[in-house]
Amino acid sequence: MKDTEMFKPFEKKIWLSSPTMHGEELKYITEAYETNWMSTVGENIDEVERMIAKKIGVEYAVALSAGTASIHLAVKLAGVKPGDKVFCSDMTFDATVNPVVYEGGVPVFIDTEYDTWNMDPVALEKAFELYPDVKVVVIAHLYGTPGKIDEIKAICDKHGALLIEDATESLGASYKGIQTGSFGKIGCLSCNGNKIITGSSGGFLLTNDSWAADKVRKWSTQAKENAPWYQHAEIGYNYRMSNLIAGVIRGQIPYLDEHIAQKKAIYERYKKGLEDLPVHMNPYDVENSMPNFWLSCLIVNSDAMCKQVREECDVSYVSEAGKSCPTEILETLLKYNVEGRPIWKPMHMQPIYRNNEFVTRQGNARGTSITSLETEANEECGLQLDVGRDIFHRGLCLPSDNKMTQEQQDKIIGIVRGCFI
Ligand SMILES: Cc1ncc(COP(=O)(O)O)c(C=O)c1O
């Protein structure tokens, strides 16, 4: 018999991931105010560009208004033109792929692998067999876990494709000691309100190419030409970071490693506290990668899933002794004033992208993919294993706020455990 009312609800909400301020942010904002550098120029911007470039190990970090702006200008730099197909991560937030469409490109979604929950290199190779002319690949490192970046990069090099790295969730994460965001020709970061460090908003475009950095600075400030008047020879954008936002980020950067250590401790505590349940934590390549542990997630073993049905925007489940599902766990957490979240719904399942191509290890899978190939008959019918759909069905994001105390986390672990009784 489940006992999902074993504790009292938390008085103050426990968030999925909320900003953690330290006080130095105010100093830099105040300096900007008192010296009247209240626009998109100023010392804070110069400093954060220098600090981020150094941290990531690239020549240039251009400060922009958002991660989405940086992905948009990355896609533009890559030369994507109307009608061009672009291979994109499938299980990600839609801001990874929308900028492709801003430029008239057509995202082709590449399925996910189970080892890191990122783009599957085998499916990517398959996609190049189907569409050898594709010249741009956009990958995300989901929840701060580096993907199989060596393999992805080698495939891109083999096919002469340019790699854009959406490292918006993975600031500070590394693979073989190298920071995510520095593997691709262009990298993108975000400092929005729920990221590991935040400016309330903001993003960076990362590159080693001085021409590209200058171009992005120009495009992001309305593409003004060097003339006595407003002269425009190409389309520009209002995408530059404000000196105030940069002040907040400047105050946060020294705390990045501390935040990562706190998030790692949260991940480890969940792992230990849930180890005897039929669930697994979001996995990573323990030998080669160091995630930033931005969000701790779990996936319920297939045989421990109670029935759960998701419609377009609605969901229902049937509670069952000894089993559970993401919906039951999320609803139970909410009863206790705790915020969790479903896994990001894969792009090929989204109404706006449902008609785009979707490539799995087996080939083009649009309209033929399912969560498990339990029977041979499924395979014989031409159905394909859809890893992203499966992780979305069985997985969820656990509260990962770095201000959550150990005591609060122990209670949350108890609540999750109660769902499996
Ligand atoms: C994977 C991914 N890509 C892109 C973005 C966009 O970043 P921003 O909110 O700074 O525009 C986000 C965050 O929202 C994200 O999680």
The ligand as an ORCA input file, in Angstrom:
! r2SCAN-3c Opt
* xyz 0 1
  C      19.304     23.120    -24.339
  C      18.981     24.586    -24.340
  N      19.232     25.299    -25.451
  C      19.003     26.618    -25.496
  C      18.497     27.305    -24.414
  C      18.213     28.752    -24.539
  O      18.905     29.577    -23.645
  P      18.269     30.974    -23.201
  O      17.117     30.714    -22.303
  O      19.397     31.683    -22.538
  O      17.849     31.685    -24.459
  C      18.234     26.592    -23.228
  C      17.706     27.242    -22.007
  O      16.667     27.752    -21.890
  C      18.462     25.210    -23.192
  O      18.191     24.489    -22.088
*
